[in-house]
Amino acid sequence: MEDETENVLRNPFPSPPSHYTRYTSQNLKLLALFQERASSREEETPNQHELLSDQKDVPDWSLLQLEKPRVDWILEEPDPYYNVYGETCEVNPNLKVYKWVKTEKIQHFSDDEEDEPLVPLPDDAEIIEGEEDMDQDETAAPSRAEPAPKEATTEAETIEDIPSKAPSPKPQLSMSLEQPPDLDDELDASLKPLGPSLDDGTEEGKVDDLQLDISGLGPDGLPVESAHDLSQLTPSDALVGGAMMDEITKGRVGFLLAGIAVGGALPNFAASHKALSTGLQSFVLLSVLSACTSAIVVVAVYAEWAFSRQMTSPAGKILLLPAIWSSIWCTVPYLSPVGHLLTWSRGATLDAYGWMIPILGTSSQDWVAAAWAVVLSEAFQTWYMGPVEQDDSDSEDDEVQQIHGNNTPILAGILILLTVPSYFVGNVLPLPVGNVDEATTFGVGCINPTFQRYKHNAPTFKDYFEETKKHQNRAKFLLWPEGAVTFDSDRERDEAFETIRTNISGAYVGVSFEQYVPDPDDKSGHKSLKKTGIAIIGKDNKEPYLTYYKRHLVPIVESYQLRHSSEPPALVNVSIARPKDVPSSRWGDRNVSVTASICLDFAMPLPFSHLETRPGLILAPARTWERSVGLSMWLQAKQRAQELNSMVLWCDGGEGGFSGIAGGGYKTFEQVGPGSWVKDIGIEHPFKEAQTLYARWEDSTMLVYWIAILFPALSVANLGQVISFIRGRRGETQPLINSNQPQLIDYSSV
């Protein structure tokens, strides 16, 4: 009977899952034998290995998983569910369900008719009360809009068939809205009707609408062939893998996360190995940081995949990944103890897109990188898999994919057009130092004594002082590297500053130092703290023009021995003396606004957000322990200079450290490793103190990326899609098998 039923009903399911491979002839024979032997036992769950002990190749999994799908696969309350090839799927508990029941009524077909439905729907016949002796074949079959009378299915009456036409040799299925009372004891529990009788005389038994609302069902059988709406698909549905697919996905995500973590940690292993006293501590710390960064990458990609499925605008979909990517890497530096370091943000920005940094910040570079990733991935997909072929049978998903592909060349064109302003906007080249009408020119330098000259592995205060005197007439600003000298007290520090002020008359000296200060928590006064700071000293002022202490310390490497400050650096104006060969009429009084910050401060977001005007020059002492770290910090200093449209004098005293001028059109470093140098630079004249757009609005400029997503969706062409997205898409009525079969689903109430 099961085989005959299978011939009557077409399989409404899409392509079967991998579980279908278990449907072999051998396994089906074992299932039939098992059911035959189990029927003679009273056990609820007989052991299949015990019953089939005389058979070979009995599988470890339950043979009952091979039972064919039934028409009555929606079971009764309280927990409705259905089985699909071994997977159990839940059903909306508010579902109204009517079922197919088997009757002995034989359907009649005409030999002249073609493609007659297996369950024909004749016109409704009026049932006259009192004509109980009328033959059943003259009474019209009940339609789905009118239930069959109760008298037609009682035990006292017999069903007689007048063979006016040749009957079908196969028993058929028809739909009934009530169950004959004489069959209740004989039918299986799963075949009994759901809900109360239609004619039991109670309000509960009355049915106004004989159609069904099963909008909670997924597409595992009901939307067939031409239905491509997957909005009801849930993770528990068997067709998306169910628990099996969840396990596979988790494993793959784990391998992906581990691979990204290892790949991100290897390039930084040499730098981390020298950061701590033991290699094991460095490796553990690096692994933890790399794993956290890798997890953020996986979350970003998953978020793009999840949100893109809910979007209706194809243009918005291709802009979603760049927006998420730039937003994440703009947020992470606020949470990371090392700021922009160890993130996936590009340190070496492309010159073609560098003009965007003063407007949108360095997050614009992340947006550009992600946008190019979308373009290149789409191009590679088209090259590798071929273009999407369109025909009349293309689904809605195929159309969306095609539209997505059509927008990719537009995105590529926009990215190319964004390179054009780089030829006209921003500091493309440094200002000429010989033209005093356009630029205020002066020299800057980094003081870094060498072992060959002073024979000290750690240069002393005297070494730095002598090296500064040697270069004072060539530059207006001379900077010492981070922690160049150490002072035990304020008195020792002030004496050193006075020595510099009285003997260095031709330049402003940026002295970076470490100083011991009393611990405010120690009442005895025996304990002290150590801070790293910088002071700008000049001959015209007895007090330093600026004193600043480092706010951000390198975790573990510095944090265990130093104390950070919470005070931001000030902005001071210092005068620039007229060059001897320039007439006073052409020079006048010229000043330069100067501020300072130290090393890791430049890796943090918005280190100069407190300033109300644009600085002309930023003094930046540093000391890194490895060349790759020095290069990373140099790139961070360049980005901060571009954000403010200013210039940074970077002086790194570490082995293999990079030193030079960043910003103002200067793009390369001057020197690597120990050694002093001096360079002439020019600052625009007259100097414009107006801040850049990014310095004024800070990271709120990120809203531009999200507005770019919403703009296509808010256009007139996509207005209908927006309304559909907000109100929810309405499903279309789909028949169970074909258009000639009675419908079991009513979508009008969804």
N, C-alpha and C positions, 0 to 999 in steps of 0.2 A: 504494500500500500504506500509505503514511503517513496518507492521508485516512481509509482504512478503519480503521486502528488508532485514529485519533482518535475515530471514531464508537463504537468499542468501549469505550474507557477514558474515563471522565469526568475532567474536569480537576480534580485535587485541590487546586489552588492557590487562595488567596483572591484578592481583587481585584488585578488586574495593576498593576505599576508603570508609570511614565511611558514606559518603554522600549517598552511595548506599542503606542504610537501609531505606531511605525515599520512596523507590520504592515499596509501598504497593498497594494492589488492590484498597483500598479506595482512596488513593491519585491519582492513575492513572485515576480512574473514574472522580474524581473532575477535573483533568487536561483536560480530553476530554470534559467535560461539559463546563468548562471555555473557552476553545478554540472555542467551538461551539457558545456560546453566545457572545464572544468577536468579532467573525467574522462579526456579524450583526451590530456592532457599528463602528463609524468612529474615535473613540478615539485611539490615538497611544498607550497609556498605560492605559487600563481600570483597574479599581479597582476590584481585585478578590473577596474581601469581599462583595462588593456591588452586583456583578453579582451572587455570590453564597450565598446570604443572606438566601436563603431557605434551604441550605444544612447544615449538621452537621459536626463537627470536621474539619472545614476549618483551615489549618495550618497558622501560622503567617508568615512563609517564602513564597517566591514566588513559585507558582506551576510550573512556566515556567522552573525552574531548573530541572524538571523531563523529559524535552524533550530528546529523545534518541539521542545519538551521530550520526552525519550524515557523510556520505562519503565526502561531500564537507565542512568539518569542517575547512578548511583553507580558510579564507576570503580574500577579496581584500585589496589592498593598501588603504589609506596610513599606517594604523596600522594593519598589519596582526596578527591574533590571532586565537585560537581555544578553544572551550569549552569542558571540560571533567567532566561530572557529577557535574555540578554546579561551577566548577573552571575555570577561564579564564587564559589562558597561552599565552604569547607572542611568536612570531615567528620571525626568522631572517628576517629583511627587505629586504635582498638581495636574498630572496628565489624565485626560479622559480616554479610555481605551475600550473599543469594541473588538470582538474577535470573530474569526472565521470558525464555523462549526460544521461538522460533517453531517449530512443528511442522506437519506436513502432515495431522495427524489431524483429521478433521472431527467436530465435536460434533453430537450428535443431540438434538433437542428434540421434545417432544410438543405436538401442536396443542391439547390440552386444558389444558395448563398455562399459567398466566399469571405474568408477571414471573419467568420462569426465569432463573437466573444465566447470564451469558455463559460462565463456566467452571464447569460443575457439578461437584459433589464426590460421586460415587457411593460406595456402600458399598465398603469394601475387599474385594477378592476374593482368595481364597487361591490362590496360584500353585503348581501341582503340578509338581514337578520332572520333567522328561522330556517334558512335553507341549509340545514346541516347535512342533508343527504347528498348534496351536490358533489360530483366527482372532483377530486383534487386537481386533476390536470386541467379542468375548465376554470379553476380559480387562478387569477394572476399571481405571479410570484411577488412577494412583498418588496417594495422598493426601499431604498435607503431613507426616503423621506417619510415612509409610513410603515410602522411595524406590522408584522403578520399577526392576524387575530389569534387569540389564544386557543379558540376552538379548533384551529387547523392543525394543532400539534398535540392534542391530548391522546392519552393512551386508548381511550374508548374508540377512537376513530382509526380507520385503516387508510393507508395511502394507496390509491388505485391509479394506475397509469393507463390511459387509453393510447395505444401505440398508433396515433395518427401519422407519425413520422418515424423513420428509423431511429431508434434510440442509439445513443453513443455507447459503445461497448465498455467505456471506462467510467468508473464512478467519479463524480465531479464534486467541487466545493461550491457552496453558496454561502451567503452571509445572512445570518439571522440575528435579530435583536433580542430574542428570548430563547430559552432552552426548554424543550418539552419536558414536562415534569417526570414522565416515565423513563427518561434517559439519564436522570441525575445520578442514579446509583451506578449506571453502567459506564458513564464517561469518566475519563481520567480527570483529575482535579484541574489540570492545566487547560482542559477543554471546556470547563464550565463557564457560563457567562459571568462577566464582571458587573458588579452593581446590582441594584434591585430590579425586579420585574417591571416592565413598562405598564402593566395592567393590574397592579396589585391594589389599586384603589387608594393609594396614599399619595401625598404630594411628592414624596421622595421618588416614587416610581414614575413620575411624569417626566418625559423628555421632550423639550421644545425643539431642540436642534439635534438632529441625528448625525451631524458631522463631528469630527474629532479635532481637538486642539492638542497637537503633540509638538508644539514649537520647541519644547525642550530637548527633543531628540537631535542627536548629531546626524551627519550625513552618511552613517554606516548602513545605508540600504534604502532610505526613503528618497532623498533627492537622487534620482537615477540619471545616468547618461547625460542629458542636456543640462542638468542642474549642477552648477559649479560654485554655489554659495557655500563657503566653508566657515561662515561666521558662527555656526553652531558647533563647530568642532571643538572638542575639549581634550585636554591632555590624557584623560583616562580612556578615550575611545581607542578601540583595538586597531583601527586603521591608521592611527598615528603611532603605533608601537606599544602603547600602554606601558605597563611596568617594565616590560622587556626593553623597550626603546629608552626608557628613563635610565636604566642601568647602563646601557651602551653609551648614551650621551654623557652621563656622569664620568664614565671612564675616559672618554675622549677628551672631555674638558679638563680632566685631571692631567692627562698626558700633555695637552696643549699648554696648560699653566706651568707645568714643570719644565717643558722645553723653552718657553719664553723666559722663565726665571733663570735657567742656566745660561741661555744665550745673552741675557742682559748682565749677568754677573761676571762672565769670563773677561770682557774687555776691561772691567774695573778691578780685577783681582790684584794686579800688580800694584795699583795705587792703594788699595785697602791693606795689602800685606805689610806696607811700611807705616800704616797709620797707627797701629797699636803695637804693644810690646811683643805679642806672640801672633804667629800666623793663624792659629786656630780661632782666637778671638776675632780677628779681622774677617776670617772666612764666615763665621757664624753671623756676624753683624751684616756683612754684605749679602748673605743669603736671605736674611730676613727682609732687608730693604728691597732686594730684587724681587722676592716673592710678593711683597705688597704692591710694588709697581706693576708686576705682571698681572696680578689679580685686577687691578684697576683697568688695565688694557682689555682683559676678557670681559669685564663688566661693561665697558664702553661699547664693545662690539655687540654684546648681547642686547644692550639697551637700544642700539640702533636697529637691530633685527626686530625686537619686540614692538617698538613704536612705529616702525615703518609699515607694519602689518595693519595698523589702525589708521593710517593716513590714506587719503583719497587723491591727493594732489601728486602727480608724478614728479613735477618740478620740486615739490617739497621733499619728496623721498630722497632725491639725489643730494639735497643740501642738508639732510638730517645728520649724516655721519660727520661732516665738517663742523656742524654746530655743537654736537655732543663732544667731539674730540677736543675742540678748542675750549669748551666750557670746563671739561674735566681737568685739563692741564693748566687752566687758569685758577682752578680751585685748590688743587693739590699743594702748590707751594705755600699756601696759607696754613696747611696742616703739617707739612714736612719740616723736620728740624734742620734740613739743609736746603730748603727753598726749591729753586728750580733745578738744583743738581739731582742727578739720578732719575730725572723724569724723561719722558720721551719727547719733550719739546726740543726743537732744533736750536742749538747754540749758535752755529754758524748760519746766519740768515743769508738768504739769497739777495744779491744787490738789486735784482729786478723787482723785488717786492719790499725792499727796505723802506720805501717811502710811506708804507702803510703803518709802520711802527709808531711814529709820533701821533698818528690819528687813532689807531685802534689798539696799540700796544703789541707786545710780542705774541699775544694770542692770535693775531692775524696770520702769523707764520704757521701756527698749528692749523688754522683753518685752510690755508693754501695747501699745506702738505696733505691734509685729509681729502681736500677736493681733487687734487691730482691723483690720489690713491683711488678715488671713485672712478675717475676717467680712465686710468690705466687698467683697473680691474675689469671695467666694462669692455675696453678694447681687447684685452686678453681673452675674456670670455667669448667675445664674438669671433676672434681669430681661432680659438681652440675648438669651440663647439659649433661655430657657424651661425649665420644670422637666423633670426626667428622667421620661419615661413608662415605666411598668412593665407588662410583659406576660409571658406564659409563656416567650417566647423570650429574655428578658433574660439577658445573660451575667453571669458572676461579677464582671467589672470594673464592669458597670453597677450591680450590687447594692452593691459597695463604694463606688461614687460616690454612690449614693443614701444609704447609711449615713453617708458623709462629710458630705453635705448635711444629714442629720438632726442631726448633732452640732454644726453651725455655730450654730443658734439657742441651743443649750445654752452654747456658748462666749460668745456675745453676752450671754446672761443672767448668766453669771459675771462678765464685765467690768462689767456694770451694778451687780451686787451689790458689787463691789470698791470702788465709790464711796461706799457707805454709811458705812464707818468714818471717812471724812474729816470727818464731822460730830461725831465723838466722840473720835477719837484724834489726838494730836499737838498742836502749838501752833497752834490755829486763829486766835487773836487774841493780840496782845501783852498782857502782864500790865499791870494798872493801876499807874501810877507813884505814885498817891496813897495806896495801901494798903500801908503798910510791914509789916503783919503777914503778907502773902502774898509780897511782893517786896522785894528790896534795890534801891533806886532810886538812880541816879546819872546824871550827864551824860557824854556822849562827843562828840567833835568831830573834824573834819578841818581841819588848818591848811594853807591853800593861798593864799598872798598873790597879789593881782591887780596887773596892770600899772598900772591907773588910780590905785592908792593909793601904790605904792612906785616907780613909773617904772623898773622893771627887767624886761627881757624874761626874764632868768633870775634869779629871786629869790636873794638872798644869805643868809648865815647870820643877819645882822642883821635882815633882813626877816622871816624865820621866827621869830626870837626875839621881835621886837616884836609880831607877830601872835599868838604864843602867850601873851604877857603880857596881851594884851587879853581873852582868853577863859578864862584860868586859873581864875577864880572861878565860872565857869558849868559847868565840866565836871571830872570826875575823870580822864578819859583823853583826851589830845589827841595826835593822830597826824599826823606829817609824811609826805608822799608819798615814793615810792621815789626814792632818790638825791637827796634834797633838797639836801644840801650835800656838799662834797668835802674830805677831809682828806689832807694829804700824808704824815702820819706819825702814830704812836701818841700822841706828845706833843701834837700839835695837836688830835687827837680828844679826849684827856683834858681838855685845857683848855676846850674847848667844852662838854663834859659838865659840868664843874664850874661853869661860868657858868650853865648851865641849872638845875642843882641848887640853887644859892644864891639864884637870883632868881625861880624859879617854885616857889612854895610850896603852891599850892592844887591841883595836879594832877600826875598821872603823865604824862610826856611820852615818846611813842614817836618817837625820832629815827631817821630812815632816812638813810643816808649812803653815800658811796662813798669808799673808802680805798685808798691805795697802800701795798703791803706789799712787803718785799724778796723777790726771787725765790730760793727755796731752791736752785735748780739753778745759779745764777750765783755762783761763788766770789768774783768780784771785788766784788760788792755794788753794781754800777752799774745793774743791771736791776731792775725792780720789776713787781709784778703789781697788778691792781686788783680789788677785791671790793666787792660791794654788801651792806650789812648793816643791822640795826636794833638799837637799844638802848633799854630802858625805864628811864627815869631818874626818881627820886623824891627828895624832900628828906630822907627818913628813912634813906637808905642812901648811903654815899659811893661805892660801886661800883654800876654798873647792875644792876638786878634781873635783867635778861636781855639777853644779846647773841647775835645769830644772824646768820649770813651765808647768802646766797641759794644754794640747791642746784641749781636748774635755770635755765639761761640760754636765751634765745631763740636758735635756730640762726642763725648768720651775723650777725644784727643785734647781738647782745651777746657771742656766744661768741668773737669774734675779739679783743675788747679786755678782757674780764673773765674771772675765774677763779672756778669754782664751788667750793662747800664740800661736804663730805660729812657734817657734823655736823648732826643733827636739832635742832629747837628744844626748849628745856626748858619745863617747866610750873611757874610760880611763883604763890604766893599773896600778894596784896597786900591790905592792910586798907582798908576803906571807912569814912571818918569819918562820924559821926552828923550828920545835918542839924540845923540850929539849932532848927527848929520841932518836932522829934521828941524826946519824953522818952527818957532813957537806959534806962529800964526796958523800953521797947518796942524798943529798938534793940540794945543789948548790943554784943558784938564780932562784926563781920561782915567776912568776907574774900571775895575773888573770885579764882578761879584763872584765870591769864592765860598765854597763849602767843602766838607770832607766826610768820608766814611771809610770803614776799614774792612777789607777782605770779604768775609762771608756775608757782610751786610749787603753786598751787591747781588748776591744770589737770592735775596729775599724780595718778595713783591712790594713795590711802592716804597722804597727806602727814603724817598724825598717827598712824600705826599704832604708833609707839613709845610713845605715852602709855598709862599704866595707868589713868587716871581721866579723867572727862569734863571738858573745859575749860569755864569759864563765859563767857570772852570771848577772841576771837582778833583780834589786831591785824594788819592786812593792808595795808601800803603798796604802791602800784602806780604805774606810769607807762606808759601805752599811747600809740601814735602815731597812732591813727585811731579814729573813733567806733565803727565796727562791732567792732573788736578790743576796745575798752573795754567794750562791751555783752556780748561773749562772755565776757570775763574776770569781769565782774560776775555773770553767770549761773553760772559755775563756782564762784565764791565762795559763792553761795547753795546750790549742791548740796553743797559740803563742810560747810557749816553744818548742813544737814538730815541728812547722814549721821551727824554727831556729836551732833545735837540741841543745838547750841550757837549762839552769835551771833558774827558776823564784822563788825568795824569796817573797812570798805573805803574807802581814801582814794587816789584816782587823780589824779595831778598832770598827766596828759597833756591835750593840747588835745581837748576833747570827751569827757574821761574821766568815768566814772560813779562817784559816791561815795554811801555810805549804810550802813545797818545791814541785814545779811542774817541770817535765822534768828530764832528766838524769836517768831514770828508777824509779823515785819516782812518785807514782800515787795517793796516798791518802794524805789528809790533816792531819796536826798535832793536830789542836785544833779548837774548836768552841767556840766563845764568848771571853770575856776578860781573860787576863792572859798571862804572858810572858813564853817563851819556847826557848830552844836552841837545835840544832841538828848538829851532825857531818856529813859532806858530802865529796865526793871526785870528783874531776874533772880530766879527763884523762891527763896523762903525757907521753910524751910531748903533749901539747895542739895543735890541728889542727885548724888553723884559717880559713880554706876554708869554704865558705858558702855552704849551702844546695842548691840543684837544684831549689827548690821553691823560696828561698831567692834571687837567682840569676835571675831567669826568671819570678818570681812573678806569676800573674794570667794568663800570656800567656800560662801556662801549660794546661789551659783548652782546648786548641786546640787538645789535645790528645783524648778527648772524641768525637770530631767531626771527627777526622781522623779515629777513630774506626768505625764510621758510613759509611764513604766513602770507606774504604778499601774493605769491601765485594762487594760494588757496582762497584768498579774498577777492580775486579778480572776478569779473562778470562771467567769464567763460566757465569758471569752476564754482559758481555760486550754488548751483544745484547739488554739486557734490558735497559742499559744506553743509547744506541743509540736510542732506541724506545722512551725513556723518553725525550731525547733532541729534536728529530725531530717531536715527536707527533705520537700517534698511528693512523693508518689508519683504518677506519671502513670497515667492510665487507658488500657486497651487500646483502640486505635482502628483500625478496618479501613482498608485502603488505598482502597477505592472504596465498598463497601457491605457490609452484614452477610453477604451471600451469597457474597462473594468469599473465596478462601483468604487467610489472614492471613500477612503477611510479617514481622510485628514481634512479638517476645516481650518484654513489659514485666515479666514476672515476675522476671527476673534483674536488673532495674535496681536 
